Amino acid sequence: MKAELSEQILLKGLAENDSKIIEIIYKNNFASIQSFILNNNGSYDDARDIFQESMIALYEKAQTDSFVLTCKINTYIYSICRRLWLKRLQQIGKYSNQLDNLEETISVEDDLDIHYKRDADFKIMEHALSSLGEPCRSLLEGFYIKKMDMQQLSELFGYTNSDNAKTQKYKCLMRLKKLFFAQYNIGE
């Protein structure tokens, strides 16, 4: 019971982006991943890259309410890293076995597909945001990233009242949406 509780504490800390928890997870898991990758035609940089990808995948999963970890964190990370590394080896022609035969690992294929899709969407959004221009970009960043309220935004941008700021934010959001979907539909 105590081990399950500490796993939940680690997951919660990871979801909250607690740097001490992230450091603990890193210290408890990186050495085994590094060893696995070094023993399987990889380098230290490969191990860092693969481990980072697994941490991002776990972080994104930990932030969802529906995620239930059915194993230890180290097992989950190892499974993700193993699958990612063997997939990379297969892509460069150094591994020929089918990845579907890895019964000892946890299936994370769907999770990784979702992660890659979300990553691609974020890149499209980043491009759309950079194409948006000022003051729209700063207005949206102020509201959605800096969590400023309409009154603060109207003062910052010189609008006569918060309703005008809200109207401008809506117009900017519609422009961003148009830019995003124009790029999104090209990528499909």
Contacts in CASP RR format, 6 or more apart in sequence:
PFRMAT RR
TARGET T0000
AUTHOR 0000-0000-0000
METHOD contacts of the structure
MODEL  1
MKAELSEQILLKGLAENDSKIIEIIYKNNFASIQSFILNNNGSYDDARDI
FQESMIALYEKAQTDSFVLTCKINTYIYSICRRLWLKRLQQIGKYSNQLD
NLEETISVEDDLDIHYKRDADFKIMEHALSSLGEPCRSLLEGFYIKKMDM
QQLSELFGYTNSDNAKTQKYKCLMRLKKLFFAQYNIGE
3 72 0 8 1.000
7 69 0 8 1.000
7 72 0 8 1.000
7 73 0 8 1.000
9 21 0 8 1.000
10 21 0 8 1.000
10 24 0 8 1.000
10 25 0 8 1.000
10 73 0 8 1.000
11 62 0 8 1.000
11 69 0 8 1.000
11 73 0 8 1.000
12 62 0 8 1.000
13 21 0 8 1.000
13 62 0 8 1.000
14 21 0 8 1.000
14 22 0 8 1.000
14 25 0 8 1.000
14 58 0 8 1.000
14 59 0 8 1.000
14 62 0 8 1.000
15 59 0 8 1.000
15 62 0 8 1.000
15 63 0 8 1.000
17 59 0 8 1.000
22 55 0 8 1.000
25 55 0 8 1.000
25 73 0 8 1.000
25 77 0 8 1.000
26 51 0 8 1.000
26 55 0 8 1.000
28 73 0 8 1.000
28 74 0 8 1.000
29 51 0 8 1.000
29 73 0 8 1.000
29 74 0 8 1.000
29 77 0 8 1.000
29 78 0 8 1.000
30 47 0 8 1.000
30 51 0 8 1.000
32 74 0 8 1.000
32 78 0 8 1.000
33 47 0 8 1.000
33 50 0 8 1.000
33 51 0 8 1.000
33 54 0 8 1.000
33 77 0 8 1.000
33 78 0 8 1.000
33 81 0 8 1.000
34 44 0 8 1.000
34 47 0 8 1.000
34 51 0 8 1.000
36 47 0 8 1.000
36 78 0 8 1.000
36 81 0 8 1.000
36 82 0 8 1.000
36 85 0 8 1.000
37 43 0 8 1.000
37 46 0 8 1.000
37 47 0 8 1.000
37 50 0 8 1.000
37 81 0 8 1.000
37 85 0 8 1.000
38 44 0 8 1.000
38 47 0 8 1.000
40 85 0 8 1.000
40 86 0 8 1.000
40 89 0 8 1.000
41 89 0 8 1.000
41 94 0 8 1.000
42 85 0 8 1.000
46 85 0 8 1.000
46 88 0 8 1.000
50 81 0 8 1.000
50 84 0 8 1.000
50 85 0 8 1.000
50 88 0 8 1.000
51 77 0 8 1.000
51 81 0 8 1.000
53 80 0 8 1.000
53 81 0 8 1.000
53 84 0 8 1.000
53 115 0 8 1.000
54 77 0 8 1.000
54 80 0 8 1.000
54 81 0 8 1.000
54 84 0 8 1.000
55 77 0 8 1.000
56 115 0 8 1.000
57 80 0 8 1.000
57 108 0 8 1.000
57 111 0 8 1.000
57 112 0 8 1.000
57 115 0 8 1.000
58 73 0 8 1.000
58 76 0 8 1.000
58 77 0 8 1.000
58 80 0 8 1.000
60 115 0 8 1.000
60 118 0 8 1.000
61 67 0 8 1.000
61 111 0 8 1.000
69 76 0 8 1.000
70 106 0 8 1.000
71 106 0 8 1.000
75 106 0 8 1.000
76 106 0 8 1.000
76 108 0 8 1.000
78 105 0 8 1.000
79 105 0 8 1.000
79 106 0 8 1.000
79 108 0 8 1.000
80 108 0 8 1.000
80 111 0 8 1.000
80 112 0 8 1.000
82 102 0 8 1.000
82 105 0 8 1.000
83 99 0 8 1.000
83 102 0 8 1.000
83 105 0 8 1.000
83 108 0 8 1.000
83 109 0 8 1.000
83 112 0 8 1.000
84 112 0 8 1.000
86 95 0 8 1.000
86 97 0 8 1.000
86 99 0 8 1.000
86 102 0 8 1.000
87 99 0 8 1.000
89 95 0 8 1.000
90 96 0 8 1.000
90 99 0 8 1.000
121 184 0 8 1.000
124 180 0 8 1.000
124 183 0 8 1.000
124 184 0 8 1.000
124 187 0 8 1.000
125 180 0 8 1.000
127 183 0 8 1.000
128 176 0 8 1.000
128 179 0 8 1.000
128 180 0 8 1.000
128 183 0 8 1.000
129 137 0 8 1.000
129 140 0 8 1.000
129 141 0 8 1.000
129 176 0 8 1.000
130 137 0 8 1.000
131 179 0 8 1.000
132 140 0 8 1.000
132 172 0 8 1.000
132 175 0 8 1.000
132 176 0 8 1.000
132 179 0 8 1.000
135 157 0 8 1.000
136 168 0 8 1.000
136 171 0 8 1.000
136 172 0 8 1.000
136 175 0 8 1.000
136 176 0 8 1.000
137 172 0 8 1.000
138 157 0 8 1.000
139 153 0 8 1.000
139 157 0 8 1.000
139 165 0 8 1.000
139 168 0 8 1.000
139 169 0 8 1.000
139 172 0 8 1.000
140 169 0 8 1.000
140 172 0 8 1.000
140 173 0 8 1.000
140 176 0 8 1.000
142 148 0 8 1.000
142 153 0 8 1.000
143 150 0 8 1.000
143 153 0 8 1.000
143 169 0 8 1.000
148 156 0 8 1.000
149 162 0 8 1.000
150 162 0 8 1.000
150 163 0 8 1.000
150 165 0 8 1.000
150 166 0 8 1.000
150 169 0 8 1.000
151 162 0 8 1.000
151 165 0 8 1.000
153 159 0 8 1.000
153 162 0 8 1.000
153 165 0 8 1.000
153 169 0 8 1.000
154 160 0 8 1.000
154 161 0 8 1.000
154 162 0 8 1.000
154 164 0 8 1.000
154 165 0 8 1.000
157 165 0 8 1.000
157 168 0 8 1.000
159 165 0 8 1.000
159 168 0 8 1.000
END
